[in-house]
Protein backbone atom coordinates (compact mmCIF):
# COMPACT_ATOMS: atom_id res chain seq x y z
CA UNK A 1 0.00 0.00 0.00
CA UNK A 2 1.47 3.35 -1.06
CA UNK A 3 2.10 6.01 1.54
CA UNK A 4 -0.45 8.79 1.59
CA UNK A 5 1.01 12.07 0.26
CA UNK A 6 1.64 14.51 3.13
CA UNK A 7 -0.39 17.27 1.43
CA UNK A 8 -3.41 14.97 0.98
CA UNK A 9 -3.07 13.84 4.58
CA UNK A 10 -3.03 17.50 5.63
CA UNK A 11 -6.24 18.17 3.68
CA UNK A 12 -7.86 15.21 5.46
CA UNK A 13 -6.69 16.67 8.77
CA UNK A 14 -8.28 20.04 7.94
CA UNK A 15 -11.58 18.41 6.98
CA UNK A 16 -11.66 16.39 10.21
CA UNK A 17 -10.89 19.45 12.36
CA UNK A 18 -13.57 21.50 10.57
CA UNK A 19 -16.31 18.91 11.14
CA UNK A 20 -15.18 18.54 14.76
CA UNK A 21 -15.48 22.31 15.14
CA UNK A 22 -19.10 22.27 13.98
CA UNK A 23 -19.90 19.48 16.47
CA UNK A 24 -18.15 21.49 19.19
CA UNK A 25 -20.35 24.52 18.41
CA UNK A 26 -23.46 22.36 18.77
CA UNK A 27 -22.24 20.85 22.07
CA UNK A 28 -21.41 24.27 23.54
CA UNK A 29 -24.78 25.70 22.48
CA UNK A 30 -26.57 22.72 24.01
CA UNK A 31 -24.67 23.20 27.29
CA UNK A 32 -25.74 26.86 27.45
CA UNK A 33 -29.38 25.95 26.78
CA UNK A 34 -29.44 23.21 29.43
CA UNK A 35 -27.62 25.38 32.00
CA UNK A 36 -30.42 27.94 31.68
CA UNK A 37 -33.31 25.46 31.61
CA UNK A 38 -35.41 23.75 34.31
CA UNK A 39 -33.02 20.76 34.23
CA UNK A 40 -29.93 22.87 35.03
CA UNK A 41 -29.68 21.25 38.47
CA UNK A 42 -29.28 17.81 36.91
CA UNK A 43 -26.57 19.13 34.56
CA UNK A 44 -24.46 20.75 37.30
CA UNK A 45 -25.12 17.89 39.73
CA UNK A 46 -23.93 15.28 37.22
CA UNK A 47 -20.66 17.16 36.68
CA UNK A 48 -19.94 17.01 40.43
CA UNK A 49 -20.83 13.31 40.79
CA UNK A 50 -17.91 11.24 42.11
CA UNK A 51 -16.51 8.43 39.95
CA UNK A 52 -13.52 6.44 41.33
CA UNK A 53 -12.63 9.24 43.72
CA UNK A 54 -12.81 12.15 41.26
CA UNK A 55 -15.75 14.21 40.02
CA UNK A 56 -17.00 13.62 36.51
CA UNK A 57 -15.85 17.14 35.60
CA UNK A 58 -12.37 16.29 36.91
CA UNK A 59 -12.25 13.13 34.79
CA UNK A 60 -13.20 15.14 31.70
CA UNK A 61 -10.67 17.92 32.34
CA UNK A 62 -7.75 15.79 33.57
CA UNK A 63 -8.46 12.43 31.95
CA UNK A 64 -10.11 12.94 28.58
CA UNK A 65 -8.17 16.14 27.95
CA UNK A 66 -4.91 14.24 28.44
CA UNK A 67 -5.88 12.32 25.30
CA UNK A 68 -6.60 15.64 23.57
CA UNK A 69 -3.13 16.88 24.53
CA UNK A 70 -1.65 13.59 23.32
CA UNK A 71 -3.13 14.30 19.89
CA UNK A 72 -1.90 17.91 20.07
CA UNK A 73 1.62 16.64 20.80
CA UNK A 74 1.47 14.17 17.90
CA UNK A 75 0.32 16.96 15.53
CA UNK A 76 3.09 19.29 16.70
CA UNK A 77 5.76 16.59 16.21
CA UNK A 78 4.43 15.57 12.78
CA UNK A 79 4.19 19.14 11.47
CA UNK A 80 7.63 20.13 12.76
CA UNK A 81 9.44 17.01 11.49
CA UNK A 82 7.65 16.37 8.21
CA UNK A 83 4.67 18.67 7.68
CA UNK A 84 3.76 22.31 7.22
CA UNK A 85 6.33 23.47 9.82
CA UNK A 86 9.29 21.39 8.69
CA UNK A 87 11.37 24.31 7.32
CA UNK A 88 12.18 27.72 8.78
CA UNK A 89 10.53 29.66 5.90
CA UNK A 90 7.30 27.74 6.60
CA UNK A 91 7.52 28.54 10.32
CA UNK A 92 8.26 32.26 10.11
CA UNK A 93 4.82 33.71 9.32
CA UNK A 94 2.66 31.48 11.57
CA UNK A 95 5.37 31.53 14.24
CA UNK A 96 5.47 35.33 14.42
CA UNK A 97 1.68 35.47 14.23
CA UNK A 98 1.40 33.03 17.13
CA UNK A 99 3.89 35.02 19.26
CA UNK A 100 2.06 38.28 18.62
CA UNK A 101 -1.24 36.52 19.16
CA UNK A 102 -0.14 35.34 22.61
CA UNK A 103 1.59 38.51 23.80
CA UNK A 104 -1.02 41.11 22.84
CA UNK A 105 -4.05 39.36 24.46
CA UNK A 106 -2.08 38.85 27.68
CA UNK A 107 -1.21 42.57 27.74
CA UNK A 108 -4.83 43.56 27.11
CA UNK A 109 -5.95 41.29 29.95
CA UNK A 110 -3.31 42.69 32.30
CA UNK A 111 -4.39 46.24 31.46
CA UNK A 112 -7.67 45.42 33.27
CA UNK A 113 -6.39 42.99 35.92
CA UNK A 114 -2.78 43.85 36.80
CA UNK A 115 -3.83 45.52 40.05
CA UNK A 116 -5.98 42.59 41.22
CA UNK A 117 -4.24 39.78 43.09
CA UNK A 118 -7.41 37.68 42.69
CA UNK A 119 -7.67 37.84 38.88
CA UNK A 120 -4.11 38.38 37.63
CA UNK A 121 -3.69 34.56 37.45
CA UNK A 122 -5.95 34.51 34.42
CA UNK A 123 -3.53 36.39 32.13
CA UNK A 124 -3.02 33.34 29.88
CA UNK A 125 -6.74 32.67 29.25
CA UNK A 126 -7.09 34.87 26.12
CA UNK A 127 -3.75 33.74 24.61
CA UNK A 128 -5.18 30.54 23.08
CA UNK A 129 -6.72 29.79 19.68
CA UNK A 130 -9.24 26.97 19.22
CA UNK A 131 -8.17 25.26 15.99
CA UNK A 132 -11.30 23.10 15.68
CA UNK A 133 -13.73 25.97 16.24
CA UNK A 134 -11.85 28.33 13.89
CA UNK A 135 -11.58 25.72 11.11
CA UNK A 136 -15.27 24.94 11.61
CA UNK A 137 -16.06 28.58 10.76
CA UNK A 138 -13.78 28.41 7.71
CA UNK A 139 -15.54 25.21 6.59
CA UNK A 140 -18.91 26.97 6.73
CA UNK A 141 -17.48 29.80 4.59
CA UNK A 142 -16.43 27.30 1.89
CA UNK A 143 -14.73 28.69 -1.23
CA UNK A 144 -14.53 32.21 0.20
CA UNK A 145 -11.39 31.13 2.07
CA UNK A 146 -8.14 30.40 0.16
CA UNK A 147 -6.65 27.03 1.10
CA UNK A 148 -3.36 28.76 1.94
CA UNK A 149 -5.10 30.59 4.80
CA UNK A 150 -6.43 27.32 6.20
CA UNK A 151 -2.86 25.99 6.23
CA UNK A 152 -1.63 29.25 7.82
CA UNK A 153 -4.33 29.19 10.52
CA UNK A 154 -3.64 25.53 11.30
CA UNK A 155 0.12 26.08 11.57
CA UNK A 156 -0.42 29.16 13.77
CA UNK A 157 -2.83 27.30 16.04
CA UNK A 158 -0.42 24.36 16.40
CA UNK A 159 2.39 26.73 17.47
CA UNK A 160 -0.15 28.45 19.73
CA UNK A 161 -0.98 25.07 21.30
CA UNK A 162 2.72 24.50 21.97
CA UNK A 163 2.84 27.87 23.72
CA UNK A 164 -0.22 26.94 25.79
CA UNK A 165 1.42 23.66 26.85
CA UNK A 166 4.52 25.55 28.02
CA UNK A 167 2.39 28.10 29.88
CA UNK A 168 0.45 25.35 31.67
CA UNK A 169 3.66 23.55 32.65
CA UNK A 170 5.43 26.69 33.87
CA UNK A 171 2.66 28.79 35.44
CA UNK A 172 -0.19 26.47 36.43
CA UNK A 173 1.63 23.87 38.46
CA UNK A 174 0.63 23.11 42.07
CA UNK A 175 2.96 22.13 44.94
CA UNK A 176 5.21 19.36 43.66
CA UNK A 177 5.43 15.84 45.09
CA UNK A 178 9.03 14.72 44.61
CA UNK A 179 8.32 10.94 44.79
CA UNK A 180 5.59 11.20 42.15
CA UNK A 181 7.75 13.50 40.06
CA UNK A 182 10.59 10.97 40.28
CA UNK A 183 8.25 8.17 39.16
CA UNK A 184 7.11 10.31 36.22
CA UNK A 185 10.74 10.94 35.25
CA UNK A 186 11.53 7.20 35.33
CA UNK A 187 8.50 6.38 33.18
CA UNK A 188 9.43 9.13 30.71
CA UNK A 189 12.94 7.68 30.58
CA UNK A 190 11.42 4.29 29.79
CA UNK A 191 9.41 5.79 26.94
CA UNK A 192 12.53 7.45 25.54
CA UNK A 193 14.35 4.10 25.75
CA UNK A 194 11.56 2.40 23.76
CA UNK A 195 12.01 5.03 21.07
CA UNK A 196 15.80 4.78 21.15
CA UNK A 197 15.74 1.00 20.68
CA UNK A 198 13.33 1.21 17.76
CA UNK A 199 10.21 -0.31 19.35
CA UNK A 200 7.35 0.26 16.89
CA UNK A 201 4.47 -1.49 18.64
CA UNK A 202 2.15 1.00 20.29
CA UNK A 203 1.02 -0.95 23.35
CA UNK A 204 4.30 -0.57 25.34
CA UNK A 205 4.16 3.20 24.82
CA UNK A 206 0.49 3.38 25.83
CA UNK A 207 1.08 1.18 28.90
CA UNK A 208 3.95 3.35 30.16
CA UNK A 209 1.97 6.42 29.10
CA UNK A 210 -0.91 5.45 31.39
CA UNK A 211 1.55 5.16 34.26
CA UNK A 212 3.07 8.52 33.30
CA UNK A 213 -0.39 10.13 33.44
CA UNK A 214 -1.04 8.71 36.93
CA UNK A 215 2.36 9.82 38.25
CA UNK A 216 1.98 13.28 36.72
CA UNK A 217 -1.50 13.64 38.23
CA UNK A 218 -0.04 12.92 41.68
CA UNK A 219 3.08 15.05 41.15
CA UNK A 220 1.38 18.45 41.06
CA UNK A 221 2.15 19.09 37.38
CA UNK A 222 -1.10 19.13 35.44
CA UNK A 223 -1.85 15.62 34.19
CA UNK A 224 -2.49 16.71 30.60
CA UNK A 225 1.23 17.49 30.21
CA UNK A 226 1.76 13.71 30.31
CA UNK A 227 -0.14 13.47 27.03
CA UNK A 228 2.27 15.82 25.27
CA UNK A 229 5.32 14.12 26.82
CA UNK A 230 4.08 10.73 25.63
CA UNK A 231 3.46 12.09 22.11
CA UNK A 232 7.02 13.34 21.76
CA UNK A 233 8.39 9.83 22.40
CA UNK A 234 6.22 8.09 19.77
CA UNK A 235 8.41 7.15 16.75
CA UNK A 236 7.65 8.81 13.43
CA UNK A 237 9.98 6.59 11.37
CA UNK A 238 9.12 3.09 10.17
CA UNK A 239 10.68 0.63 7.70
CA UNK A 240 7.38 0.47 5.77
CA UNK A 241 7.20 4.26 5.37
CA UNK A 242 5.99 7.24 7.39
CA UNK A 243 2.31 6.44 6.73
CA UNK A 244 2.74 3.21 8.74
CA UNK A 245 4.77 4.72 11.58
CA UNK A 246 3.52 4.42 15.18
CA UNK A 247 2.91 8.19 15.28
CA UNK A 248 0.82 8.13 12.11
CA UNK A 249 -1.22 5.10 13.29
CA UNK A 250 -1.87 6.56 16.73
CA UNK A 251 -2.75 10.01 15.37
CA UNK A 252 -5.25 8.60 12.89
CA UNK A 253 -6.68 6.29 15.56
CA UNK A 254 -7.22 9.18 17.97
CA UNK A 255 -8.29 11.95 15.58
CA UNK A 256 -11.97 11.05 15.23
CA UNK A 257 -12.37 10.18 18.92
CA UNK A 258 -10.85 13.50 19.96
CA UNK A 259 -12.61 15.63 17.36
CA UNK A 260 -16.03 14.01 17.52
CA UNK A 261 -16.21 12.85 21.16
CA UNK A 262 -13.60 14.19 23.58
CA UNK A 263 -13.55 17.89 22.59
CA UNK A 264 -17.37 18.13 22.28
CA UNK A 265 -17.74 16.42 25.68
CA UNK A 266 -15.27 18.92 27.14
CA UNK A 267 -17.21 21.78 25.54
CA UNK A 268 -20.50 20.43 26.87
CA UNK A 269 -19.07 20.03 30.39
CA UNK A 270 -17.38 23.44 30.50
CA UNK A 271 -19.47 25.85 28.41
CA UNK A 272 -22.58 25.61 30.57
CA UNK A 273 -23.01 28.86 32.50
CA UNK A 274 -26.25 29.98 34.12
CA UNK A 275 -27.11 33.61 33.44
CA UNK A 276 -29.74 33.66 36.18
CA UNK A 277 -28.76 35.92 39.06
CA UNK A 278 -25.76 37.42 37.26
CA UNK A 279 -25.03 41.04 38.08
CA UNK A 280 -23.03 43.78 36.38
CA UNK A 281 -19.85 42.75 38.23
CA UNK A 282 -20.03 39.28 36.74
CA UNK A 283 -20.57 40.53 33.21
CA UNK A 284 -18.66 43.83 33.19
CA UNK A 285 -15.97 43.15 35.80
CA UNK A 286 -12.27 43.31 34.91
CA UNK A 287 -12.01 39.51 34.63
CA UNK A 288 -14.63 38.91 31.89
CA UNK A 289 -13.89 42.22 30.13
CA UNK A 290 -10.15 41.49 30.10
CA UNK A 291 -10.79 38.06 28.57
CA UNK A 292 -13.35 39.36 26.06
CA UNK A 293 -11.17 42.20 24.81
CA UNK A 294 -8.03 40.07 25.01
CA UNK A 295 -9.56 37.55 22.61
CA UNK A 296 -11.45 40.00 20.42
CA UNK A 297 -8.99 42.91 20.18
CA UNK A 298 -5.70 41.49 21.43
CA UNK A 299 -5.71 38.43 19.19
CA UNK A 300 -6.53 40.18 15.93
CA UNK A 301 -4.13 43.07 16.58
CA UNK A 302 -1.33 40.81 17.81
CA UNK A 303 -1.62 38.28 14.98
CA UNK A 304 -2.25 40.74 12.15
CA UNK A 305 0.24 43.31 13.42
CA UNK A 306 3.16 40.87 13.52
CA UNK A 307 2.14 39.19 10.25
CA UNK A 308 1.76 42.54 8.46
CA UNK A 309 5.18 43.66 9.71
CA UNK A 310 6.80 40.37 8.65
CA UNK A 311 5.38 40.70 5.13
CA UNK A 312 6.07 44.44 4.91
CA UNK A 313 9.76 44.07 5.84
CA UNK A 314 10.37 40.97 3.72
CA UNK A 315 10.71 38.44 6.53
CA UNK A 316 7.95 36.24 5.08
CA UNK A 317 5.61 36.00 2.12
CA UNK A 318 1.86 36.51 2.14
CA UNK A 319 -0.14 33.24 1.83
CA UNK A 320 -0.77 32.44 -1.84
CA UNK A 321 -4.05 33.82 -3.21
CA UNK A 322 -4.95 35.66 -0.01
CA UNK A 323 -5.63 39.40 0.23
CA UNK A 324 -4.64 41.45 3.27
CA UNK A 325 -8.33 41.77 4.14
CA UNK A 326 -8.67 37.98 4.17
CA UNK A 327 -5.51 37.73 6.26
CA UNK A 328 -7.04 40.20 8.73
CA UNK A 329 -10.24 38.10 8.83
CA UNK A 330 -8.11 35.06 9.67
CA UNK A 331 -6.41 37.02 12.46
CA UNK A 332 -9.86 37.88 13.83
CA UNK A 333 -10.83 34.19 13.83
CA UNK A 334 -7.73 33.51 15.96
CA UNK A 335 -9.70 35.20 18.76
CA UNK A 336 -11.87 32.09 19.04
CA UNK A 337 -10.18 30.73 22.14
CA UNK A 338 -12.92 28.41 23.39
CA UNK A 339 -11.46 24.97 24.29
CA UNK A 340 -7.97 25.93 25.45
CA UNK A 341 -9.16 29.22 27.00
CA UNK A 342 -11.80 27.43 29.07
CA UNK A 343 -9.21 24.82 30.03
CA UNK A 344 -6.68 27.41 31.23
CA UNK A 345 -9.50 29.28 32.98
CA UNK A 346 -10.31 26.12 34.91
CA UNK A 347 -6.68 25.83 36.00
CA UNK A 348 -6.52 29.48 37.03
CA UNK A 349 -9.82 29.69 38.92
CA UNK A 350 -10.81 26.11 39.73
CA UNK A 351 -12.79 25.98 42.97
CA UNK A 352 -14.03 29.58 42.61
CA UNK A 353 -17.52 29.33 41.05
CA UNK A 354 -18.08 33.07 40.57
CA UNK A 355 -14.72 33.54 38.87
CA UNK A 356 -15.30 30.41 36.77
CA UNK A 357 -18.63 31.80 35.54
CA UNK A 358 -16.97 35.14 34.74
CA UNK A 359 -14.29 33.27 32.75
CA UNK A 360 -16.96 31.45 30.75
CA UNK A 361 -18.80 34.70 30.02
CA UNK A 362 -15.56 36.32 28.82
CA UNK A 363 -14.49 33.35 26.69
CA UNK A 364 -17.93 32.96 25.10
CA UNK A 365 -18.25 36.69 24.40
CA UNK A 366 -14.72 37.11 23.03
CA UNK A 367 -14.89 33.95 20.93
CA UNK A 368 -18.35 34.81 19.61
CA UNK A 369 -17.40 38.35 18.61
CA UNK A 370 -14.23 37.10 16.93
CA UNK A 371 -16.17 34.48 14.96
CA UNK A 372 -18.75 37.03 13.80
CA UNK A 373 -16.14 39.61 12.74
CA UNK A 374 -13.94 37.11 10.91
CA UNK A 375 -16.87 35.56 9.07
CA UNK A 376 -18.30 38.97 8.17
CA UNK A 377 -15.01 40.12 6.61
CA UNK A 378 -14.71 36.91 4.58
CA UNK A 379 -18.30 37.30 3.37
CA UNK A 380 -17.57 40.91 2.44
CA UNK A 381 -14.46 39.87 0.48
CA UNK A 382 -16.45 37.45 -1.67
CA UNK A 383 -15.27 34.13 -3.12
CA UNK A 384 -11.63 33.18 -3.38
CA UNK A 385 -10.10 32.52 -6.78
CA UNK A 386 -7.66 29.95 -5.37
Order of alpha helices (4+ residues) and beta strands (2+ residues): alpha-alpha-beta-beta-alpha-alpha-alpha-alpha-alpha-alpha-alpha-alpha-alpha-alpha-alpha-alpha-alpha-alpha-alpha
